[in-house]
Amino acid sequence: MTQEEKKLDHEIQEAAAKAIDSLARYKFAMFGYWAGIWVHLNRIEGRKRPSPFKALVQAARVIREGGVA
């Protein structure tokens, strides 16, 4: 892994961690910001990592449909 790849990997992991931390602190706008950064970096990297937000999306869909997450 090159130095650039290591840096990009670190930035992707950091964006995911900051997004989750923001959501945990009710900072919804910052969650969106960091989640968007994660998506952008994931596209740049080209590896198509699975979303770290999948469980959150699934819970939101359950809530939207009137269920309980």
FIRONU-348097 format. One record per residue: residue in three letters; x, y, z of N, C-alpha, C in turn; residue number from 0. Coordinates in pm, whole numbers, plus 50000, padded with zeros to 5 digits. Example, Ala and Ser with C-alpha at 12.3 -4.5 7.8 and 13.67 -1.06 7.14 Angstrom:
# FIRONU-348097
<"ALA",<51319,49431,50780>,<51230,49550,50780>,<51320,49670,50780>,0>
<"SER",<51285,49775,50708>,<51367,49894,50714>,<51290,50003,50787>,1>
//
This chain:
# FIRONU-348097
<"MET",<50085,49882,50000>,<50000,50000,50000>,<50089,50124,50000>,0>
<"THR",<50065,50212,49906>,<50145,50333,49897>,<50109,50431,50008>,1>
<"GLN",<50191,50530,50025>,<50167,50634,50126>,<50036,50706,50098>,2>
<"GLU",<50007,50733,49972>,<49882,50800,49935>,<49761,50713,49968>,3>
<"GLU",<49771,50584,49942>,<49662,50491,49974>,<49640,50482,50124>,4>
<"LYS",<49749,50482,50201>,<49736,50481,50346>,<49668,50607,50396>,5>
<"LYS",<49705,50720,50339>,<49645,50848,50379>,<49496,50849,50346>,6>
<"LEU",<49459,50804,50227>,<49318,50799,50188>,<49240,50704,50278>,7>
<"ASP",<49298,50588,50308>,<49234,50493,50398>,<49209,50557,50534>,8>
<"HIS",<49309,50626,50586>,<49294,50695,50715>,<49183,50799,50709>,9>
<"GLU",<49178,50877,50604>,<49076,50982,50590>,<48936,50923,50581>,10>
<"ILE",<48922,50811,50511>,<48791,50745,50500>,<48746,50694,50636>,11>
<"GLN",<48836,50630,50708>,<48802,50580,50842>,<48768,50694,50938>,12>
<"GLU",<48842,50802,50927>,<48818,50918,51013>,<48681,50982,50983>,13>
<"ALA",<48646,50991,50856>,<48516,51048,50819>,<48402,50963,50875>,14>
<"ALA",<48414,50831,50868>,<48310,50743,50923>,<48299,50761,51074>,15>
<"ALA",<48412,50766,51141>,<48412,50782,51287>,<48352,50916,51328>,16>
<"LYS",<48385,51022,51256>,<48331,51154,51288>,<48182,51161,51260>,17>
<"ALA",<48137,51093,51155>,<47994,51091,51125>,<47917,51023,51238>,18>
<"ILE",<47964,50907,51282>,<47896,50834,51389>,<47902,50914,51519>,19>
<"ASP",<48015,50972,51549>,<48027,51054,51670>,<47930,51172,51665>,20>
<"SER",<47918,51236,51551>,<47826,51349,51537>,<47682,51306,51560>,21>
<"LEU",<47644,51194,51501>,<47508,51144,51519>,<47482,51110,51665>,22>
<"ALA",<47578,51051,51731>,<47563,51013,51872>,<47545,51136,51961>,23>
<"ARG",<47591,51251,51915>,<47579,51375,51992>,<47467,51465,51941>,24>
<"TYR",<47374,51408,51862>,<47260,51483,51807>,<47304,51598,51716>,25>
<"LYS",<47418,51586,51654>,<47469,51687,51560>,<47436,51637,51419>,26>
<"PHE",<47308,51647,51383>,<47260,51586,51260>,<47321,51647,51135>,27>
<"ALA",<47339,51778,51134>,<47400,51843,51017>,<47544,51796,50999>,28>
<"MET",<47616,51783,51109>,<47755,51736,51100>,<47761,51589,51061>,29>
<"PHE",<47662,51510,51105>,<47656,51371,51059>,<47646,51369,50907>,30>
<"GLY",<47555,51449,50852>,<47538,51454,50707>,<47665,51498,50636>,31>
<"TYR",<47732,51596,50694>,<47856,51645,50635>,<47960,51533,50628>,32>
<"TRP",<47984,51466,50741>,<48088,51363,50745>,<48048,51239,50667>,33>
<"ALA",<47920,51205,50667>,<47874,51092,50586>,<47896,51123,50438>,34>
<"GLY",<47870,51247,50399>,<47894,51288,50260>,<48042,51283,50224>,35>
<"ILE",<48127,51323,50317>,<48273,51315,50295>,<48312,51168,50275>,36>
<"TRP",<48256,51079,50359>,<48287,50937,50346>,<48248,50887,50207>,37>
<"VAL",<48128,50921,50162>,<48081,50876,50030>,<48174,50928,49921>,38>
<"HIS",<48210,51055,49930>,<48298,51115,49828>,<48434,51046,49825>,39>
<"LEU",<48494,51027,49942>,<48625,50961,49947>,<48616,50816,49900>,40>
<"ASN",<48508,50750,49932>,<48489,50612,49888>,<48484,50605,49736>,41>
<"ARG",<48418,50701,49674>,<48413,50704,49528>,<48551,50731,49468>,42>
<"ILE",<48624,50823,49529>,<48758,50856,49480>,<48848,50733,49489>,43>
<"GLU",<48840,50662,49602>,<48924,50545,49621>,<48894,50436,49519>,44>
<"GLY",<48766,50418,49487>,<48728,50321,49385>,<48715,50178,49432>,45>
<"ARG",<48735,50152,49562>,<48724,50014,49613>,<48581,49975,49643>,46>
<"LYS",<48491,50071,49648>,<48350,50047,49679>,<48335,49974,49812>,47>
<"ARG",<48386,50035,49918>,<48371,49979,50052>,<48223,49973,50089>,48>
<"PRO",<48184,49875,50168>,<48045,49873,50215>,<48023,49991,50310>,49>
<"SER",<47903,50046,50305>,<47872,50163,50387>,<47873,50130,50535>,50>
<"PRO",<47943,50211,50615>,<47938,50191,50760>,<47805,50240,50819>,51>
<"PHE",<47720,50298,50734>,<47593,50354,50779>,<47474,50265,50742>,52>
<"LYS",<47500,50145,50693>,<47394,50057,50646>,<47291,50027,50755>,53>
<"ALA",<47337,49995,50875>,<47245,49964,50985>,<47158,50085,51019>,54>
<"LEU",<47216,50204,51011>,<47139,50326,51038>,<47031,50348,50932>,55>
<"VAL",<47066,50323,50808>,<46970,50337,50698>,<46857,50236,50714>,56>
<"GLN",<46891,50114,50748>,<46789,50011,50767>,<46696,50046,50883>,57>
<"ALA",<46752,50098,50993>,<46669,50138,51107>,<46576,50253,51068>,58>
<"ALA",<46627,50348,50991>,<46544,50460,50946>,<46429,50412,50858>,59>
<"ARG",<46453,50313,50775>,<46346,50259,50689>,<46239,50190,50773>,60>
<"VAL",<46279,50120,50877>,<46183,50055,50964>,<46096,50161,51033>,61>
<"ILE",<46161,50265,51085>,<46089,50374,51150>,<45994,50442,51053>,62>
<"ARG",<46040,50468,50933>,<45958,50534,50830>,<45833,50454,50800>,63>
<"GLU",<45846,50322,50803>,<45731,50236,50773>,<45640,50215,50893>,64>
<"GLY",<45669,50283,51002>,<45583,50276,51118>,<45621,50171,51221>,65>
<"GLY",<45734,50108,51197>,<45780,50007,51292>,<45868,50070,51398>,66>
<"VAL",<45925,49986,51480>,<46017,50031,51583>,<46154,49976,51549>,67>
<"ALA",<46253,50062,51555>,<46390,50019,51523>,<46450,49937,51634>,68>
//
